[in-house]
């Protein structure tokens, strides 16, 4: 797939995610499965996190130094894995697919921390890129 097509697809998913989060938040509560207690918001959030991760990986170029290149590739796979496993890990932490943390403040803090790691992880990749420039 060409980079332009990937970019348009990822931006579309991100735009839809932000639209649902900020303009039509009532869509997030729509239940997909009553049996599983699965709201649409869980899937929208998950797809947004994965799209965010892939989008940033398109823009953060890999370092050229051999060691930094290997580390950066490994970190990219790790970051993508964190994003892909966000929904199952969130389910494991909260105990439900609606991510309701009633009377579980420690679980909520753990979930927020996990989500923040995914969202802030590109800073590490960006710093590796900057470190590569200073080494030349």
Backbone torsions as a table, in degrees:
resi	resn	phi	psi	omega
1	UNK	NA	135.6	-179.8
2	UNK	-69.1	154.1	-176.9
3	UNK	-63.2	-33.7	179.7
4	UNK	-65.9	-40.7	178.0
5	UNK	-65.3	-43.5	177.3
6	UNK	-60.3	-44.4	-179.0
7	UNK	-61.0	-45.9	179.9
8	UNK	-64.4	-43.0	179.1
9	UNK	-63.2	-47.0	-179.8
10	UNK	-66.2	-40.0	177.3
11	UNK	-65.5	-34.6	177.1
12	UNK	-64.9	-44.5	178.5
13	UNK	-63.9	-43.5	178.3
14	UNK	-63.9	-41.6	179.0
15	UNK	-63.4	-42.4	177.7
16	UNK	-63.7	-40.4	178.6
17	UNK	-62.1	-48.2	179.4
18	UNK	-65.3	-36.7	177.0
19	UNK	-59.8	-46.6	-179.5
20	UNK	-67.5	-38.0	-177.9
21	UNK	-71.0	-40.0	-171.1
22	UNK	-109.2	-27.3	-176.1
23	UNK	-104.4	-40.4	-179.8
24	UNK	-123.6	59.8	-176.7
25	UNK	-63.9	-18.5	178.1
26	UNK	-65.2	-22.2	176.5
27	UNK	-65.5	-27.9	-177.4
28	UNK	-65.9	-28.0	-178.3
29	UNK	-88.7	-5.2	179.8
30	UNK	-64.5	128.3	-176.6
31	UNK	-85.0	127.5	175.8
32	UNK	-84.8	-40.2	-179.1
33	UNK	-141.1	115.3	177.4
34	UNK	-67.1	-36.3	-177.9
35	UNK	-63.0	-44.0	-179.4
36	UNK	-88.5	-7.8	-174.3
37	UNK	55.8	50.7	-177.0
38	UNK	-107.0	105.0	175.6
39	UNK	-83.4	156.1	178.8
40	UNK	-60.1	-31.1	-178.4
41	UNK	-60.1	-32.8	178.9
42	UNK	-64.9	-44.1	179.7
43	UNK	-70.7	-36.7	178.2
44	UNK	-65.4	-44.7	178.8
45	UNK	-62.5	-44.1	-179.8
46	UNK	-61.5	-47.4	-180.0
47	UNK	-64.3	-35.3	177.2
48	UNK	-66.0	-40.8	178.9
49	UNK	-66.1	-42.6	178.4
50	UNK	-66.1	-42.5	178.9
51	UNK	-64.0	-40.4	177.3
52	UNK	-59.8	-45.6	-179.8
53	UNK	-62.0	-49.6	-179.3
54	UNK	-65.2	-38.3	179.1
55	UNK	-60.8	-46.2	-179.9
56	UNK	-68.1	-31.5	178.2
57	UNK	-68.7	-24.7	175.6
58	UNK	-69.7	-31.8	-174.0
59	UNK	-95.1	-26.5	179.0
60	UNK	-88.4	107.1	-177.7
61	UNK	-74.6	151.5	179.1
62	UNK	-72.3	144.2	175.2
63	UNK	-63.5	161.3	-179.3
64	UNK	-96.9	-21.6	178.3
65	UNK	-66.8	136.9	-173.7
66	UNK	-55.6	-49.4	-177.9
67	UNK	-67.5	-45.2	179.9
68	UNK	-66.1	-32.1	178.0
69	UNK	-64.2	-45.1	179.1
70	UNK	-64.4	-44.4	179.5
71	UNK	-64.1	-44.4	-179.0
72	UNK	-63.1	-42.2	178.2
73	UNK	-63.5	-42.2	178.7
74	UNK	-63.3	-42.6	178.7
75	UNK	-65.9	-35.7	177.7
76	UNK	-63.9	-44.5	177.8
77	UNK	-64.0	-39.9	178.1
78	UNK	-62.4	-45.0	179.8
79	UNK	-63.2	-44.5	178.3
80	UNK	-63.6	-39.7	176.3
81	UNK	-62.0	-42.4	176.4
82	UNK	-59.2	-42.8	-179.5
83	UNK	-67.8	-43.0	-179.0
84	UNK	-66.5	-33.5	-179.4
85	UNK	-91.9	9.1	-178.7
86	UNK	-59.5	-45.3	-178.7
87	UNK	-65.0	-50.8	178.7
88	UNK	-63.6	-39.0	179.0
89	UNK	-67.3	-39.4	177.7
90	UNK	-63.0	-38.7	176.4
91	UNK	-64.0	-43.7	179.7
92	UNK	-62.2	-41.6	-178.2
93	UNK	-70.6	-44.4	-174.8
94	UNK	-87.2	-28.8	-177.7
95	UNK	88.2	2.8	178.1
96	UNK	-154.5	159.6	-178.8
97	UNK	-83.2	-5.9	175.4
98	UNK	-88.9	-5.6	-179.1
99	UNK	54.7	46.5	176.0
100	UNK	-91.6	123.5	-175.6
101	UNK	-111.7	52.6	-179.9
102	UNK	-65.9	124.2	177.8
103	UNK	57.2	33.0	177.6
104	UNK	-133.3	66.6	-176.3
105	UNK	-64.5	-33.6	-179.8
106	UNK	-69.7	-42.1	177.8
107	UNK	-62.8	-39.5	178.8
108	UNK	-63.1	-43.8	179.1
109	UNK	-64.7	-38.2	177.3
110	UNK	-64.1	-42.4	179.2
111	UNK	-65.2	-44.0	178.0
112	UNK	-62.7	-42.0	178.1
113	UNK	-61.3	-44.2	179.3
114	UNK	-61.8	-44.5	179.7
115	UNK	-65.0	-41.0	178.8
116	UNK	-65.3	-36.7	177.2
117	UNK	-59.8	-43.3	179.3
118	UNK	-64.2	-42.9	-176.3
119	UNK	-73.5	-30.9	-177.0
120	UNK	-98.0	-8.4	-178.0
121	UNK	-56.5	-35.1	178.7
122	UNK	-59.2	-21.1	175.9
123	UNK	-62.6	-37.2	177.8
124	UNK	-64.1	-43.5	178.6
125	UNK	-64.9	-37.6	178.5
126	UNK	-66.9	-39.9	177.9
127	UNK	-65.3	-37.2	175.4
128	UNK	-61.9	-38.8	178.5
129	UNK	-65.1	-42.9	177.9
130	UNK	-65.7	-40.1	179.2
131	UNK	-62.3	-36.5	178.3
132	UNK	-64.2	-36.5	180.0
133	UNK	-70.0	-36.0	-178.5
134	UNK	-75.1	-18.8	-178.9
135	UNK	-79.4	-21.0	-175.7
136	UNK	-74.1	NA	NA
